[in-house]
Amino acid sequence: MAADARRIRVDRFDSPHAQVEMARAAPAGPLRPYVREYVGWSDTSRAISRRRQLPSGAVPLIVNFGARVRERKARSDEWREYGTFTAGLHDAFTITESAGPNLGLQINFSAVGARLFYDRPLCELTNLTVELVDVLARPADDLIARLADAPSWAARFEILDREIAARIARARPPARAIVSAHDELVRTGGRVRIAEVVGRSGWSARHLAARFRDEIGLAPKAFARTLRFAAAVRALKTAAAPDLADLAQACGYYDQAHFTRDVGAFAGATPTELIVSRFP
């Protein structure tokens, strides 16, 4: 079902135990280099939902109006609980759990978009999950309240458009060489040679790696690796019976063994296990 056909797609799923509504929208045109997508949801289920969240090259901001979320990092046995939160770029999966009726929003920023929206180097958030109030301070509470009071998904997405545009306009931008390197890596799905990115930057490889890691959260090589993995995950989710060797080659891997090693490192699973789970 569609609502506001220009921007918003709304899907509803009904069962004897729950009613779920998902709303998806692209941001306003000028924001599309900085925001990949808005996703809103309403879920009446009281069942526990557990998901394996995989590195994607994006920086999510999750606004919860209902149940809080528990999270465990790949390299930890400790569970932590969050309300409205953001997560920097990660180099391994996390496990999340939620239970009870829930209403919320997720903003999927590009790494440059998050760097501008938060107006701080993303190295401060690498492999971390942080409450939004700890990043934005008092403005976080105001934004959450306005989103909660909005009468519709369209109104919430319009609030986000205005808030994100205003914060980006006020932010101190990273160096043009970093933005260009980021954009080229994203555009090519991480398949471009890092030496070519370095050459076009006009900087030394060491200088670009250090500055890129500071502003974006990962060095260019690690970011490219994340983007290749994310492209492979999308292919695994959508292909009916993927040929792993062909998929690995299409996503820029040297061979299937290289791809299998990356899946293990990023997801803690084999490619076959990801196909079965279809997560995230």
Backbone torsions as a table, in degrees:
resi	resn	phi	psi	omega
1	MET	NA	139.2	-178.7
2	ALA	-113.6	143.2	174.0
3	ALA	-134.1	136.6	-172.6
4	ASP	51.7	71.9	-170.1
5	ALA	-57.4	-22.7	-180.0
6	ARG	-64.9	-34.6	-170.6
7	ARG	-134.0	-30.9	-165.1
8	ILE	-116.5	133.8	171.1
9	ARG	-113.5	127.2	179.4
10	VAL	-118.9	125.6	176.6
11	ASP	-117.9	139.4	179.1
12	ARG	-125.1	140.1	-179.3
13	PHE	-130.6	123.8	-178.8
14	ASP	-115.7	140.4	174.5
15	SER	-143.7	170.6	177.7
16	PRO	-61.3	-19.8	-173.9
17	HIS	-108.5	-13.6	-174.5
18	ALA	-162.9	156.9	169.0
19	GLN	-122.8	127.2	-177.0
20	VAL	-123.3	134.3	174.8
21	GLU	-126.1	132.0	178.3
22	MET	-123.8	128.7	178.4
23	ALA	-120.6	128.6	-179.2
24	ARG	-125.0	141.2	179.8
25	ALA	-151.8	146.5	168.2
26	ALA	-79.9	152.7	175.5
27	PRO	-73.0	173.7	173.3
28	ALA	-57.0	149.8	-173.5
29	GLY	-46.8	-50.4	-177.3
30	PRO	-63.8	-16.8	-177.5
31	LEU	-92.7	-5.3	-172.0
32	ARG	-66.2	-24.1	170.5
33	PRO	-68.9	-15.4	-172.0
34	TYR	-112.3	-24.0	-178.0
35	VAL	-129.6	126.0	179.3
36	ARG	-78.8	-42.9	-172.4
37	GLU	-169.0	151.1	165.5
38	TYR	-104.4	138.4	175.8
39	VAL	-132.5	126.0	174.1
40	GLY	-115.8	151.6	179.7
41	TRP	-146.7	151.7	171.3
42	SER	-136.3	126.4	-173.8
43	ASP	-138.3	118.5	-178.7
44	THR	-89.1	-2.5	-176.4
45	SER	-67.2	145.9	174.3
46	ARG	-102.7	2.1	-179.2
47	ALA	-73.2	153.3	175.8
48	ILE	-75.9	129.8	177.5
49	SER	-112.3	124.8	179.0
50	ARG	-119.4	133.7	-178.4
51	ARG	-136.1	147.5	172.4
52	ARG	-96.4	111.6	-178.5
53	GLN	-92.4	124.2	-173.5
54	LEU	-105.5	148.7	175.3
55	PRO	-56.6	137.4	-174.8
56	SER	-131.9	-10.6	-173.1
57	GLY	85.8	-3.7	176.2
58	ALA	-105.0	163.5	178.8
59	VAL	-119.0	109.2	-177.1
60	PRO	-85.4	147.1	167.4
61	LEU	-122.1	121.0	-176.5
62	ILE	-111.8	122.0	177.9
63	VAL	-107.1	111.9	-178.5
64	ASN	-102.8	128.1	173.6
65	PHE	-103.8	-4.8	-177.3
66	GLY	-126.6	-123.9	-175.0
67	ALA	-63.5	143.3	175.0
68	ARG	-76.4	166.2	-175.6
69	VAL	-115.0	134.9	172.0
70	ARG	-96.9	145.8	-177.4
71	GLU	-141.9	143.1	174.2
72	ARG	-131.7	129.0	177.9
73	LYS	-75.7	158.3	-177.3
74	ALA	-58.8	-36.3	-174.0
75	ARG	-100.0	22.0	-176.4
76	SER	-140.1	151.9	172.2
77	ASP	-99.3	0.3	-175.1
78	GLU	-88.2	131.2	174.3
79	TRP	-96.8	137.4	175.6
80	ARG	-126.8	155.0	-174.7
81	GLU	-116.5	140.4	-176.7
82	TYR	-136.8	153.2	174.3
83	GLY	-102.0	-91.2	173.2
84	THR	-102.5	122.9	-167.2
85	PHE	-150.2	166.5	174.2
86	THR	-130.9	162.0	179.3
87	ALA	-137.2	131.6	176.2
88	GLY	-73.0	-177.7	176.4
89	LEU	-62.7	138.5	-178.9
90	HIS	-118.3	153.1	174.7
91	ASP	-111.1	13.5	175.3
92	ALA	-158.6	165.8	-175.6
93	PHE	-71.9	164.0	166.9
94	THR	-129.4	156.4	175.1
95	ILE	-108.6	129.8	177.4
96	THR	-119.4	149.0	176.2
97	GLU	-134.7	141.5	172.3
98	SER	-144.1	154.8	-179.7
99	ALA	-149.2	148.8	177.6
100	GLY	95.3	162.0	176.7
101	PRO	-54.5	140.9	-173.6
102	ASN	-144.8	147.0	175.6
103	LEU	-139.4	132.5	-178.1
104	GLY	-170.7	-178.8	-179.3
105	LEU	-136.2	149.1	170.4
106	GLN	-130.1	129.9	175.3
107	ILE	-107.8	120.3	179.4
108	ASN	-99.9	99.6	179.7
109	PHE	-82.6	148.0	159.9
110	SER	-68.4	162.7	-179.4
111	ALA	-62.2	-40.8	176.8
112	VAL	-65.3	-39.7	177.9
113	GLY	-60.5	-43.3	178.1
114	ALA	-65.9	-40.4	178.1
115	ARG	-57.8	-39.8	179.8
116	LEU	-76.3	-44.2	-177.6
117	PHE	-61.1	-43.6	-180.0
118	TYR	-85.0	-15.8	179.3
119	ASP	52.0	47.9	176.4
120	ARG	-155.0	153.4	178.3
121	PRO	-60.8	134.5	-177.3
122	LEU	-75.5	-8.2	173.0
123	CYS	-60.5	-22.2	178.2
124	GLU	-70.9	-14.6	-176.7
125	LEU	-117.0	-0.4	-176.3
126	THR	-57.4	127.3	179.6
127	ASN	59.5	23.5	179.8
128	LEU	-122.5	152.4	168.2
129	THR	-117.3	132.5	-170.2
130	VAL	-138.4	137.7	173.8
131	GLU	-60.1	140.0	-176.4
132	LEU	-60.0	-35.6	-178.9
133	VAL	-63.1	-26.8	178.4
134	ASP	-77.4	-13.0	178.1
135	VAL	-100.9	-44.7	-175.9
136	LEU	-102.4	-11.6	-176.7
137	ALA	62.0	-139.4	-171.5
138	ARG	-57.7	-38.4	178.5
139	PRO	-55.9	-24.5	179.1
140	ALA	-63.5	-45.5	-179.2
141	ASP	-62.8	-39.3	179.1
142	ASP	-64.9	-43.8	179.7
143	LEU	-63.5	-45.2	-179.6
144	ILE	-60.6	-42.5	-179.3
145	ALA	-64.4	-43.2	179.6
146	ARG	-64.7	-39.3	178.0
147	LEU	-67.1	-40.0	179.9
148	ALA	-65.2	-35.4	-176.9
149	ASP	-82.2	-13.3	-176.9
150	ALA	-65.3	142.6	-172.2
151	PRO	-83.4	-8.5	-174.7
152	SER	-157.2	166.8	175.1
153	TRP	-62.0	-41.7	-179.9
154	ALA	-58.3	-43.7	179.4
155	ALA	-64.4	-39.9	179.0
156	ARG	-64.9	-43.2	-179.5
157	PHE	-66.3	-34.4	176.6
158	GLU	-66.7	-38.8	175.6
159	ILE	-60.7	-43.8	179.3
160	LEU	-63.6	-42.5	177.3
161	ASP	-55.2	-48.5	-176.7
162	ARG	-66.9	-44.4	-177.1
163	GLU	-66.0	-44.8	-178.6
164	ILE	-66.4	-44.1	179.4
165	ALA	-60.4	-42.4	-178.6
166	ALA	-65.9	-42.3	-178.4
167	ARG	-69.8	-38.6	178.1
168	ILE	-64.7	-39.9	-179.6
169	ALA	-63.3	-30.7	-178.6
170	ARG	-87.7	-14.2	-170.4
171	ALA	-74.8	154.7	170.7
172	ARG	-81.2	115.0	-174.4
173	PRO	-76.3	149.6	172.1
174	PRO	-69.2	166.5	179.9
175	ALA	-58.4	146.1	-177.8
176	ARG	-57.5	-36.0	-179.7
177	ALA	-62.2	-34.5	179.7
178	ILE	-71.9	-44.6	179.0
179	VAL	-62.0	-43.0	179.9
180	SER	-63.8	-41.8	178.7
181	ALA	-64.0	-44.8	177.3
182	HIS	-57.8	-48.9	-175.9
183	ASP	-63.8	-38.2	179.2
184	GLU	-68.2	-40.2	178.1
185	LEU	-63.7	-42.1	179.2
186	VAL	-67.0	-44.9	-177.0
187	ARG	-61.2	-34.8	-177.7
188	THR	-95.9	4.6	-178.3
189	GLY	62.8	29.4	179.6
190	GLY	78.6	8.9	-175.3
191	ARG	-89.6	-12.6	178.8
192	VAL	-68.7	146.5	177.7
193	ARG	-70.0	133.3	-177.7
194	ILE	-62.5	-32.7	178.3
195	ALA	-60.6	-35.5	177.9
196	GLU	-69.1	-40.1	177.7
197	VAL	-62.8	-43.4	178.5
198	VAL	-61.3	-46.2	-178.7
199	GLY	-59.0	-40.3	-179.5
200	ARG	-74.8	-19.8	-178.9
201	SER	-74.2	-26.7	-175.3
202	GLY	80.1	4.6	178.9
203	TRP	-109.4	167.4	172.3
204	SER	-73.9	159.4	179.0
205	ALA	-59.7	-41.2	-178.3
206	ARG	-66.5	-42.1	-178.4
207	HIS	-67.2	-44.0	179.0
208	LEU	-62.6	-43.7	-178.6
209	ALA	-60.6	-43.9	-178.0
210	ALA	-67.3	-45.6	-178.4
211	ARG	-69.0	-40.1	179.6
212	PHE	-64.1	-44.8	179.5
213	ARG	-61.7	-39.8	-179.5
214	ASP	-65.0	-47.6	-173.9
215	GLU	-80.5	-38.5	-172.3
216	ILE	-98.8	-30.6	177.0
217	GLY	112.9	-21.2	174.5
218	LEU	-135.2	153.1	173.2
219	ALA	-68.4	159.4	-177.1
220	PRO	-54.1	-41.8	-178.7
221	LYS	-64.3	-43.6	179.5
222	ALA	-67.6	-37.4	178.2
223	PHE	-65.9	-42.7	178.0
224	ALA	-61.2	-41.2	178.7
225	ARG	-61.6	-40.6	177.5
226	THR	-63.3	-42.2	-178.9
227	LEU	-66.4	-38.7	177.0
228	ARG	-63.4	-43.7	178.6
229	PHE	-61.8	-43.7	-179.3
230	ALA	-61.8	-39.2	177.7
231	ALA	-64.4	-39.1	178.8
232	ALA	-66.4	-38.6	178.3
233	VAL	-63.3	-42.8	178.0
234	ARG	-60.6	-40.4	179.0
235	ALA	-66.6	-39.6	178.3
236	LEU	-63.5	-35.5	-178.6
237	LYS	-70.5	-32.3	-170.6
238	THR	-101.2	-24.9	-177.5
239	ALA	-78.2	136.6	-178.5
240	ALA	-68.0	-44.8	-180.0
241	ALA	-144.5	76.4	-172.4
242	PRO	-66.7	139.6	170.5
243	ASP	-86.7	113.9	-171.3
244	LEU	-65.0	-35.0	179.3
245	ALA	-66.6	-44.6	178.9
246	ASP	-65.8	-41.1	-179.9
247	LEU	-63.0	-43.6	179.7
248	ALA	-59.7	-44.2	-179.8
249	GLN	-65.0	-43.4	-178.4
250	ALA	-63.1	-29.3	-177.4
251	CYS	-93.8	5.2	173.2
252	GLY	95.2	13.4	178.1
253	TYR	-85.7	149.5	-179.7
254	TYR	-63.4	-42.6	178.6
255	ASP	-160.6	178.2	-177.7
256	GLN	-64.1	-34.8	179.4
257	ALA	-63.7	-40.8	176.6
258	HIS	-60.5	-44.5	178.6
259	PHE	-62.2	-44.9	-178.6
260	THR	-62.1	-39.2	177.8
261	ARG	-64.1	-41.4	179.5
262	ASP	-66.4	-39.7	177.8
263	VAL	-60.9	-43.0	177.7
264	GLY	-62.3	-41.2	-178.3
265	ALA	-69.5	-43.3	-175.7
266	PHE	-81.5	-38.0	-169.5
267	ALA	-110.2	-13.4	-175.9
268	GLY	63.9	32.5	-176.4
269	ALA	-152.8	171.1	173.3
270	THR	-92.6	161.9	175.1
271	PRO	-55.6	-39.3	179.6
272	THR	-63.4	-40.6	177.8
273	GLU	-63.8	-36.4	177.3
274	LEU	-67.8	-38.9	178.1
275	ILE	-60.6	-43.5	-179.4
276	VAL	-65.1	-42.1	-175.5
277	SER	-78.9	-32.5	-175.4
278	ARG	56.6	33.8	177.6
279	PHE	-109.4	147.3	3.9
280	PRO	-82.3	NA	NA
